[in-house]
Amino acid sequence: MTPARFQLRPAAAAAALASALLLALTTATAAPAAPAPTGADAVTAGPAAADARVTAQITRTTAWDTGYGADVSITNDGDAPADGWTIEFDLPAGTTVAGHWSATRTRQGQHYRFTNASWNATVAPGGRQSFGFNATGTGLPLNCTVNGLPCAGGGSTPTDPPTDPPRAGTPVDLNGRLEVCGTRLCNEHGHPVQLRGMSTHGTQWYPQCLTDGSLDALAKDWKADVLRVSTYVQEGGYETDPAHFTRLADSLIRQASDRGMYVIVDWHMLDPGDPMANLDNARKFFTDIASRNKGRDNILYEIANEPSDVSWSRIKSYAEQIIPVIRGIDSDAPVLVGTRAWSSLGVSEGADESEVVNNPVDASNIMYTFHFYAASHRDEYLAALSRAADRIPLFVTEFGTQNYAGEGADDFTMSQRYLDLMADKKISWVNWNFSDDHRSGAVFTTGTCDSGGPWTGTSSLKPAGVWIRDHLRTPDNFPTG
């Protein structure tokens, strides 16, 4: 899917602004999408029902130094009336809706929901309804949906499997469906591979860093093989609005898939550290995500980010309850299981890898996760990773070149020791994180995302970003023979 674009319609009131107002949106989608138009005009949304194809178009009609006015047009291209509509989108930090008309508005942080008034609820076949809003600030809408389906277009139901093949020459095209073979991750040709890529920050905070341009850069300029999509459970994440964060994760899955990258669906449980505390939410999230993406060959499910202050036996029990939920829908995708003590194989709480080696999860095609931050996690952690990699399948789904908080000075020397080990043992890795957070572990300088880049090259990168981009640009030589 090509993310939709917020552009001007060729109306007389807006014509003078046309050259200045072309900006890309990151769209949140709930169903496999047809490509969005690349021409001049719309944010479009897919069908609300099989017989009522509702689309939405946002037009910025006026603009001034500190804000703009917008019209939102809802049309029905189907054969039956559409009864009721809801438009949702996010605005970047620093931009808010100051006023609106002809709709009911609710807000949660930077997320806005507009619902029809009583008199404009029904959209007849071929008909149109509309509402408008004024914004303070210049940021344009992100993650737009209509009736829960994507602004870039959608299929008839949220569970339709994707059908588009991966682009030729991309990591997914070369490797196909991945499978755990022994202690390694192997491609469809049976050869061990090493994936390398980036993790998003929490999508509740930095959706503006995940745009058409930034994801193009990650796939083509950075040459990443994999994107980890981090859906926080708490901290303003999934539990506050499950439908929204499911759609957002699904959108990013599709956008990475369209670029031929693998995707790790990260259930970013952090505090509380007991994964059982979110068992019901996890069941729902993975049911929804697996149902929407069961036809893809490029999904890996990370079911518990960083368990802490909890026994390995309890983490194992959680895994043995969640894995069947995924397997009942997507029987072939690898599943990544978090380990004790913030996914350190127990080292951060005085244990080691033996508890996992001696009591593995009762499931096949799984890997265990290991996280490290090079300035904090020294030889003891490196040694545990090395020993464990010879006994169990491991995937480093998060690491940084800084301290355990993802901040402070970079330790590139220790980081290189980890990367050398992971290359030698074919351990795939993902770096934290692809955002412009103020911490040194975020690859972009602060303000890059709100400014829309630049995404390629190194001019907008912090030292950690320059270093990790350089290491990503020499990808694994994927064996296909």
Order of alpha helices (4+ residues) and beta strands (2+ residues): beta-beta-beta-beta-beta-beta-beta-beta-beta-beta-beta-beta-beta-alpha-beta-beta-beta-alpha-beta-alpha-beta-alpha-beta-alpha-beta-alpha-alpha-beta-alpha-beta-alpha-beta-alpha
